[in-house]
Amino acid sequence: MNDNNQEIVPGSRVTLHLALATDDGFEALSTFGEEPATIVLGDGQLTDGLELALYGCRAGERQSVLLHPEQAFGPRDEGKVQTMRRDTFPAGMDLERGLVVAFAAPNGTEVAGIVLELDGQEVTVDFNHPLAGRDTLFRFEILEVRPPSAANRE
């Protein structure tokens, strides 16, 4: 069977271009004009809502889907906004509003935070996903679909 005629199902290995934008047009991510992304559905690279939008699609399809916060990146959580002492940041780091800073999480993964406010002593950082609490336009073009197999999960 021709892999390019495969329908996307859980476990499919999919090569695609994708873009994520807010409903007011701010594009948070795009692979269009760059290298496409390759993902295995179900491995956690995409949220459940983004994956659901891909199910049933085949190579050659292009779509735009408007997802509500609960379908995309969840509601905004004010508990993920934290104020930190400025001296916990590297000396000489040029902090400014809107700067995305990488932090090491206790489990060893990297977590991004956006600087919201700063003064001489404190920095307020938002650890919510930038699209949390927002309607998200998910635009994609499917380039290749490979069926689920043990090799896809490697």
Residue pairs with C-beta under 8 A, 6 or more apart in sequence:
3 144
3 145
3 146
3 147
4 58
4 59
4 60
4 144
4 145
5 58
5 59
6 12
6 58
6 59
6 145
6 146
6 147
7 56
7 57
7 58
7 145
8 14
8 41
8 54
8 55
8 56
8 57
8 58
8 142
8 145
9 41
9 55
9 147
9 148
10 41
10 42
10 51
10 55
10 148
11 40
11 41
11 42
11 147
11 148
11 149
11 152
11 153
12 40
12 41
12 145
12 146
12 147
12 148
12 152
13 38
13 39
13 40
13 145
13 146
13 148
13 152
14 38
14 39
14 40
14 41
14 54
14 142
14 144
14 145
14 146
15 36
15 37
15 38
15 142
15 143
15 144
15 145
16 31
16 36
16 37
16 38
16 39
16 54
16 140
16 141
16 142
16 143
17 30
17 31
17 32
17 36
17 37
17 140
17 141
17 143
18 29
18 30
18 31
18 37
18 138
18 139
18 140
18 141
19 27
19 29
19 30
19 31
19 32
19 137
19 138
19 139
19 140
20 27
20 28
20 29
20 30
20 131
20 136
20 137
20 138
20 139
21 27
21 28
21 136
21 137
21 139
22 28
22 131
22 134
22 135
22 136
22 137
23 66
23 134
23 135
23 136
23 137
28 130
28 131
31 37
32 139
32 141
36 143
39 45
39 46
40 152
40 153
41 51
41 54
41 55
42 51
43 153
46 54
47 71
47 72
47 73
49 67
49 70
49 71
49 72
50 67
50 72
50 138
52 71
53 63
53 65
53 67
53 138
53 140
54 140
54 142
57 63
57 140
57 142
57 145
58 142
58 145
59 142
59 143
59 144
59 145
60 142
61 141
61 142
62 139
62 140
62 141
62 142
63 139
63 140
64 137
64 138
64 139
65 137
65 138
65 139
66 135
66 136
66 137
66 138
67 135
67 136
67 137
67 138
68 135
69 75
69 76
69 132
69 133
69 134
69 135
69 136
72 131
72 134
72 135
72 136
72 138
73 129
73 131
73 132
73 133
73 134
73 136
74 129
74 132
74 133
75 132
75 133
76 128
76 132
76 133
77 128
77 132
80 126
80 127
80 128
81 116
81 124
81 125
81 126
81 127
81 128
82 113
82 124
82 125
82 127
83 122
83 123
83 124
83 125
84 122
84 123
84 124
84 125
85 121
85 122
85 123
86 95
86 118
86 119
86 120
86 121
86 122
86 123
89 95
89 101
89 123
95 101
95 115
95 118
95 123
96 115
96 118
97 115
97 116
97 117
97 118
98 114
98 115
99 114
99 115
100 112
100 113
100 114
100 115
101 112
101 113
101 114
101 115
101 125
102 110
102 111
102 112
103 110
103 111
103 112
103 113
103 127
104 110
104 111
105 111
111 127
112 127
113 125
113 126
113 127
114 125
114 126
114 130
115 123
115 124
115 125
116 124
116 125
116 126
117 123
117 124
118 124
146 152
